[in-house]
Amino acid sequence: MSKIITTGNNIKDEKRTGKTVRNIAKVFFTLHFSLFILTVLLSACARMGAPDGGWYDETPPRVIGASPEDRETGVTQKHISIYFNEYIKIENVSEKVVISPPQMEQPEIKTQGKRITINLIDSLKPNTTYTIDFSDAISDNNEGNPMGNYTYSFSTGEDIDTMECSGYVLNAEDLEPVKGILVGLVDTAKSDTAQTLLRVSRTDSRGHFVIRGIAPGTYCVCAIEDVDGDYRFSQRSEMMAFSHDRITPSHFLDHRQDTLWLDELHIKDIKRVPYTHFMPDNIVLRAFMHEQTDRHFIKFDRTDADHFTLFFSAPISSDSLKRFADSGIATLPSLRLLDTDATIDQRDIEYSSKGDTITYWLRDTSLINTDTLLVEMVTLQTDTANTLQITKDTLEVLPKTSYAKRMKKLKEEQDEWNKNIEKKLKEREKQLERMRRAGEEDFSSLPEIDTLMPPVRLLPKYDIKQQISPDENIRISFPYPMARVDTSAVHLYVEQDSMWFRSPMTLHTTDSLPTQRNWEVYTEWIPGAKYSFEVDSAAFEDIYGHVAEAYKTGIVVANLEDYASLFVNISPLPTDSSDIIVQLIDKGDKPVRTVVAKGGTAEFYYIAAGSYYMRAIIDRNHNGVWDTGDYYNDIQPEEVYYYNELIECKAKWDYTKQWQLTSRPLYKQKPEQITKQKGEKKKTIKNRNADRAKELGVTPPEK
């Protein structure tokens, strides 16, 4: 057995090593203990929001105080603080928070932990009630529990005004709810047409508004888009609504049912809750846009060299022309070509349906081939004071493609044609040589080749379905003004007993314009019959000498059994001579069929089977379309009504509907299925504790 001898130095080394090991062990112990404590703390922090087996916070924030106090009187300070019992947040301040009376200088609204601060920049008016309507913008910061509609108010006088009124703003043309438009009260004692609103509110996604803090009195209600933020109607380009109906706000004690839910399916209790019912609560304003009267020249367009178009912001009214009749200008605008003796033919001018766009067709080849036309234009335009004045401008009208480029393209097309003809001639010569070698002497089977490039053809657009309903017509439109339409060269034949017979028809233009580019074929169709529509060659010729080729197509008229009929009895009828335009509309709110009610009855024949809705327009001026309003001339937009139910039509069936236009308020008329502006879902508490309780099999906590 060997013997180990330990020296003194070795003993010291062992002591130092043992001490080092013990120190390292202490460090590791300290680190592990610290990590354990940190893990426990992090776990505890992670469980603070929703600990396992615990409940979620479903209590909305609550106001615990304010400075000045809510509904306090004699207030002079412009800094306001509202205190809550928990941390809160505000959403969409600019859209949802409305201060009344309106503030010309936008106030500062901030959230600071458990409070909201408002700094009013404008001076406070004496003896005035101020309201700050937060709508549903306030919720708690953690769980997002909504506080619900909240309004803070104070008064600079001895009394505080508490009256309210409410209603809806709808688009006058289609009864769509108008979201975010400013609604306010004006003083009926003042006669100026652009009053600043006294009290204001803003519509929500359903077009609904509530004006609060109203003093006793009589008012008129109006709505303005208020793009410039001056709280009055000052621009024709702003959407607006006005009413001469006077309102006197009032109130009475009423009751409503308040339903308490255990969860989404089970009712806990129904309570009868008293509340103050403010009137009126059913105001309806029909918003509209004015027709543009600020008239100025916008631009010209010369996409093709043979015509150019002038665009204006608004048409020239007949009244305006009468005012300037003694100016010596027969028509406006008046155009004169400079640097040439050529003129624009008055037969070749087209106006758009609104009269704000004018197209000039050029017959003179020299003008068509001129790249820059210098045109002196004399017309009426509004000046900075919005007054019509005769103005004179010189236009340099250039085509999109220059004459040189057009000629180059034409040459390329001619070269391509010649190349193809040369290829066809060579192929024909080879085939002829083969036939000669084969000893053939009859070469009539070889097709003749036309070496001349064919002229540009007129290409009419035929609007003809292969199967049409008995009340449809054939429509023909032309790309250029017409010089000749030979109605005798247009034919319609009907098949009867396997024989074809000529069917009586008329071809007439539907244009009031001298260019006559739109035509229609009318006939009494025989249901179930087959027709042949035929056009001889050269029947149509435009002002440039383009001639149309022959055309032929077959048509089948549907049977009566394929359609339904609908008869709508309408009441009440207008007391004046207004027409009632009734439209069947599809799911996209687009008209499918339009008729004018005769004697209070709208008759729809040949309706394809399907689902429809219905709209009525009170046509006061008998022009067949809906017309907007005019605030300056005290004209309301024409009334529009919607039939609230879906109409299902089946083939072979006749339907009769009774429609009382005013049986429902306007804001309840348009069916939800075709309403594009959908109401936002009301903010509610998520009720996650009910789900939690269901998982645990226990009763959820009381709220």
Secondary structure by P-SEA (a helix, b strand, c coil): cbbbbbcaaaaaaaaaaaaaaaaaaaaaaaaaaaaaaaaaaaaaaaacccccccccccccccccccccccccccccccbbbbbccccccccccccccccccccccbbbbbbcccbbbbbbcccccccbbbbbbbccccccccccccccbbbbbcccccbbbbbbcccccccccccccccccccccccccccccccccccbbbbccccbbbbcccccccccccccccccccccccccccccccccbbbbbbcccbbbbbbbbccccccccccbbbbbbbcccbbbbbbbbcccccccccccccccccbbbbbbcccccaaaaaaacccccccccbbbbcccccccccccccccccccbbbbbbcccccccccccbbbbbbbbbccccbbbbbbbbbbccccccaaaaaaaaaaaaaaaaaaaaaaaaaaaaaaaaaaaacccccccbbbbbcccccbbbbbbbbccccccccbbbbbbbccccccccccccbbbbbcccbbbbbbbbbbbccccccccbbbbbccccccbbbbbbbcccccccccccccccccbbbbbbccccbbbbbbbbcccccccbbbbbbbccccccccbbbbbcccbbbbcccccccbbbbbbbccccccbbbbbbccccccccbbbbccbbbbbbccbbbbbbbcccccccccccccccccccccccccccaaaaaaaaaaccccccc
